[in-house]
Amino acid sequence: MTSVPRPLPNSRTEPDGSVVIRVLSYNIRSMRDDEDALARVIRACRPDLVFVQEAPRFFRWRKHAARLAAKSELVMLSGGATAAGPLLLCSLRATVERTEDVLLPRTPGLHRRGFATAVVRVGGARLGLLCCHLSLQTDERYAQAGMLLDRLAAMDVPHAIAAGDINERPGGRSFRRLAAGLQDAWAVSPWGGEYTSTPVDPHQRIDAVFATPGIEVLGCGVPVGLPGVSEADLTAATDHLPVLAALRVPAGAAPASRTTPGSRRS
């Protein structure tokens, strides 16, 4: 990983109601690794919103997810087993308008996938959220990328953020489909490290934060040099590295267009 050339902006609400928010995307491998290290990493990122992939899905999954939220000084927002793994956590800055867990069509023989979604208000900003973990199978993943874009367009919000484990590098057609309709936050304003897999040998970027065009990306990447977090924590917490972004979201609640660019590309 690279050194941090500049500090990532802190969360704040501007006088005009616009907000700077810190967004974290993290595949946590069902909390099968070092849970305390995982919570330390999340806390050190000081996120307002956390897009979790591979949240616990089986016996007492809500208890496990709630424990992680509490250890991370956050609260549960949406998702978990009811979304087939994606989970949203948030700080108390967020006021929740609505949530919805979405199960995607299942291909026989493949793992069920879903989206954890929500609409929240932070300061004077209203925005949609979508957490995803796309398929390992190429054609299914491409179809799910289109479903993601369509789902964001149907949320009828002025601004939206989608984040998750894309299971594909930026040159892949599913990743390119998403980046055609949304801002790939790392590509717009790279910060910290680039590669998210694996912590022991980072060599590929398969996790990402995307934002609709009206959001300003202030910085995005794998956090480096977090106070109180060692390299050992990052390798012990899970089998992915986290992606942290700082975004400036304008105030306002006017609905966005029903059509997201690129949502119907073939």
C-alpha positions as CSV (number, residue, x, y, z in Angstrom):
1,M,0.0,0.0,0.0
2,T,1.1,3.6,-0.6
3,S,1.6,6.4,1.9
4,V,-1.2,8.9,2.4
5,P,-0.3,12.2,0.6
6,R,-3.0,14.2,2.3
7,P,-5.6,13.6,5.1
8,L,-9.0,12.5,4.1
9,P,-11.6,15.1,5.0
10,N,-13.6,14.7,8.2
11,S,-17.4,14.5,8.3
12,R,-19.1,17.8,8.6
13,T,-22.3,19.7,7.7
14,E,-21.9,23.0,5.8
15,P,-24.0,26.1,6.5
16,D,-25.9,25.5,3.2
17,G,-27.0,22.0,4.4
18,S,-24.5,20.1,2.2
19,V,-22.5,17.4,3.9
20,V,-19.2,15.7,3.8
21,I,-19.6,12.1,4.7
22,R,-17.2,9.2,5.1
23,V,-18.2,6.0,3.4
24,L,-16.7,2.6,4.0
25,S,-17.1,-0.6,2.0
26,Y,-15.8,-3.8,3.5
27,N,-16.1,-7.5,2.8
28,I,-16.0,-9.1,6.3
29,R,-16.1,-12.8,5.4
30,S,-19.0,-13.5,7.8
31,M,-16.9,-12.3,10.8
32,R,-15.0,-15.6,10.7
33,D,-11.6,-13.9,11.3
34,D,-10.5,-11.6,14.1
35,E,-13.6,-9.7,15.1
36,D,-11.8,-7.3,17.4
37,A,-9.4,-6.3,14.7
38,L,-12.3,-5.9,12.3
39,A,-14.0,-3.5,14.7
40,R,-10.8,-1.5,15.3
41,V,-10.4,-1.0,11.6
42,I,-14.0,0.2,11.1
43,R,-13.8,2.5,14.1
44,A,-10.5,4.0,12.9
45,C,-12.1,4.9,9.6
46,R,-14.7,7.0,11.4
47,P,-17.4,6.3,8.8
48,D,-20.9,7.7,8.6
49,L,-22.0,4.8,6.4
50,V,-20.7,1.3,6.1
51,F,-21.5,-1.0,3.2
52,V,-20.7,-4.5,4.4
53,Q,-20.5,-7.6,2.3
54,E,-20.6,-11.2,3.5
55,A,-22.3,-10.3,6.8
56,P,-23.4,-13.2,8.9
57,R,-26.4,-15.0,7.3
58,F,-27.1,-18.0,9.5
59,F,-27.8,-18.9,13.1
60,R,-28.4,-15.7,15.2
61,W,-27.1,-13.6,12.4
62,R,-28.8,-10.4,13.8
63,K,-27.1,-10.9,17.1
64,H,-23.7,-11.1,15.4
65,A,-24.3,-8.1,13.2
66,A,-25.6,-6.0,16.1
67,R,-22.5,-6.9,18.1
68,L,-20.2,-5.8,15.3
69,A,-22.2,-2.5,15.0
70,A,-21.9,-1.9,18.7
71,K,-18.2,-2.6,18.7
72,S,-17.8,-0.3,15.8
73,E,-19.8,2.5,17.5
74,L,-22.5,2.3,14.8
75,V,-26.1,1.0,14.4
76,M,-27.6,-1.5,12.0
77,L,-29.5,0.1,9.1
78,S,-30.6,-2.5,6.6
79,G,-29.7,-5.9,5.1
80,G,-27.9,-9.0,6.4
81,A,-29.3,-12.5,5.8
82,T,-32.5,-10.9,4.4
83,A,-30.4,-9.4,1.6
84,A,-28.3,-12.6,1.2
85,G,-25.2,-11.0,2.8
86,P,-25.0,-7.2,2.1
87,L,-25.5,-5.1,5.2
88,L,-25.7,-1.4,5.9
89,L,-24.5,0.2,9.1
90,C,-24.6,3.9,9.9
91,S,-23.7,6.5,12.5
92,L,-26.3,8.6,14.3
93,R,-25.7,11.4,11.8
94,A,-28.1,9.5,9.4
95,T,-31.8,9.9,9.7
96,V,-33.5,6.9,8.1
97,E,-36.4,7.5,5.6
98,R,-36.9,3.9,4.4
99,T,-35.1,0.6,3.9
100,E,-35.6,-2.3,1.6
101,D,-33.8,-5.7,1.3
102,V,-33.8,-7.0,-2.3
103,L,-33.2,-10.6,-3.3
104,L,-32.0,-11.0,-6.9
105,P,-33.0,-13.7,-9.4
106,R,-31.1,-16.9,-8.6
107,T,-29.2,-18.9,-11.1
108,P,-29.5,-22.7,-10.3
109,G,-26.3,-23.9,-8.7
110,L,-25.0,-20.4,-7.8
111,H,-25.1,-18.5,-4.5
112,R,-28.2,-16.2,-4.0
113,R,-27.3,-12.5,-4.2
114,G,-29.1,-9.4,-3.0
115,F,-29.0,-5.7,-2.3
116,A,-29.3,-3.9,1.0
117,T,-30.8,-0.5,0.3
118,A,-31.9,2.6,2.2
119,V,-32.8,6.2,1.8
120,V,-31.3,8.5,4.4
121,R,-30.9,12.1,5.2
122,V,-27.7,13.6,6.5
123,G,-27.8,17.3,7.3
124,G,-29.7,18.8,4.4
125,A,-28.8,16.0,2.0
126,R,-31.1,13.2,1.0
127,L,-29.5,10.2,-0.7
128,G,-30.0,6.6,-1.6
129,L,-27.7,3.7,-0.6
130,L,-27.1,0.3,-2.1
131,C,-24.7,-2.3,-0.9
132,C,-23.9,-5.2,-3.2
133,H,-21.8,-8.3,-3.6
134,L,-22.0,-9.3,-7.2
135,S,-21.8,-12.8,-8.7
136,L,-18.6,-14.8,-9.4
137,Q,-20.2,-15.9,-12.7
138,T,-19.5,-13.5,-15.6
139,D,-23.0,-13.3,-17.2
140,E,-24.9,-13.2,-14.0
141,R,-22.6,-10.5,-12.6
142,Y,-23.2,-8.4,-15.8
143,A,-26.9,-8.7,-15.4
144,Q,-26.7,-7.8,-11.7
145,A,-24.7,-4.7,-12.6
146,G,-27.7,-3.6,-14.7
147,M,-30.1,-4.4,-11.9
148,L,-28.1,-2.3,-9.6
149,L,-28.3,0.7,-11.9
150,D,-32.0,0.2,-12.4
151,R,-32.6,-0.1,-8.7
152,L,-30.7,3.2,-8.0
153,A,-32.8,5.0,-10.7
154,A,-36.0,3.6,-9.2
155,M,-35.2,5.0,-5.7
156,D,-36.2,8.5,-6.9
157,V,-33.5,10.3,-4.9
158,P,-31.4,13.3,-5.9
159,H,-28.1,11.5,-5.0
160,A,-27.1,7.9,-4.5
161,I,-24.1,5.8,-3.4
162,A,-23.5,2.2,-4.3
163,A,-20.6,0.2,-2.9
164,G,-19.5,-3.3,-2.5
165,D,-17.5,-6.3,-3.7
166,I,-17.8,-6.3,-7.5
167,N,-15.9,-9.5,-7.9
168,E,-14.2,-8.0,-11.0
169,R,-11.4,-5.7,-11.8
170,P,-12.1,-2.2,-13.4
171,G,-11.4,-3.5,-16.9
172,G,-14.2,-6.1,-16.7
173,R,-17.4,-5.4,-18.5
174,S,-19.6,-5.4,-15.4
175,F,-17.3,-2.9,-13.6
176,R,-17.3,-0.8,-16.8
177,R,-21.1,-1.0,-17.0
178,L,-21.3,0.5,-13.5
179,A,-18.6,3.1,-14.2
180,A,-20.5,4.2,-17.3
181,G,-23.5,5.3,-15.3
182,L,-21.8,6.2,-12.0
183,Q,-18.6,7.8,-10.7
184,D,-16.0,5.2,-9.7
185,A,-14.7,7.1,-6.7
186,W,-11.1,5.7,-6.8
187,A,-10.8,6.7,-10.5
188,V,-12.1,10.2,-9.8
189,S,-10.0,11.0,-6.7
190,P,-7.5,8.3,-5.7
191,W,-6.3,8.4,-2.2
192,G,-4.4,5.8,0.0
193,G,-4.0,2.4,-1.5
194,E,-5.6,1.0,-4.7
195,Y,-5.8,-2.8,-4.3
196,T,-8.3,-4.5,-2.0
197,S,-7.5,-8.1,-2.5
198,T,-5.9,-9.8,-0.7
199,P,-4.6,-8.1,2.5
200,V,-1.5,-10.3,2.5
201,D,-0.7,-9.7,-1.2
202,P,-2.8,-6.7,-2.5
203,H,-2.8,-7.1,-6.3
204,Q,-6.3,-6.3,-7.6
205,R,-9.1,-3.8,-7.1
206,I,-12.4,-5.7,-6.9
207,D,-14.1,-3.6,-4.3
208,A,-15.4,-0.1,-5.0
209,V,-17.5,2.9,-4.1
210,F,-19.6,4.5,-6.8
211,A,-21.6,7.7,-6.6
212,T,-24.1,9.5,-8.8
213,P,-22.7,12.5,-10.8
214,G,-24.0,15.2,-8.5
215,I,-21.8,14.0,-5.6
216,E,-18.2,15.4,-5.3
217,V,-15.6,12.8,-4.6
218,L,-13.0,14.2,-2.2
219,G,-10.9,11.1,-2.0
220,C,-11.2,7.3,-2.1
221,G,-9.0,4.3,-1.5
222,V,-7.7,1.7,0.9
223,P,-7.0,3.6,4.2
224,V,-3.3,3.8,5.1
225,G,-1.7,4.7,8.5
226,L,-5.0,4.6,10.5
227,P,-4.3,5.7,14.1
228,G,-4.5,2.7,16.4
229,V,-4.6,0.2,13.6
230,S,-1.6,-2.0,12.6
231,E,-0.9,-3.9,9.4
232,A,-1.5,-7.0,11.5
233,D,-5.1,-5.7,12.1
234,L,-5.7,-5.3,8.4
235,T,-4.5,-8.8,7.6
236,A,-6.3,-10.4,10.6
237,A,-9.7,-8.7,10.2
238,T,-10.9,-10.4,7.0
239,D,-9.7,-11.5,3.5
240,H,-10.3,-8.1,1.9
241,L,-9.0,-4.6,2.5
242,P,-11.5,-1.8,3.2
243,V,-12.3,1.0,0.8
244,L,-12.9,4.4,2.4
245,A,-14.3,7.5,0.6
246,A,-15.0,11.1,1.6
247,L,-17.9,12.5,-0.4
248,R,-19.5,15.9,-0.5
249,V,-23.3,15.6,-1.1
250,P,-25.3,18.7,-2.0
251,A,-28.3,19.7,0.0
252,G,-31.8,19.3,-1.5
253,A,-34.5,16.7,-1.9
254,A,-35.5,17.1,-5.5
255,P,-36.0,13.6,-7.1
256,A,-33.4,12.5,-9.6
257,S,-34.2,11.3,-13.2
258,R,-35.8,7.9,-13.5
259,T,-33.1,7.0,-16.0
260,T,-29.5,6.4,-14.9
261,P,-27.0,6.6,-17.7
262,G,-25.8,3.2,-18.7
263,S,-28.5,1.2,-16.9
264,R,-29.8,-0.3,-20.2
265,R,-26.5,-0.8,-21.9
266,S,-26.0,-4.2,-23.5
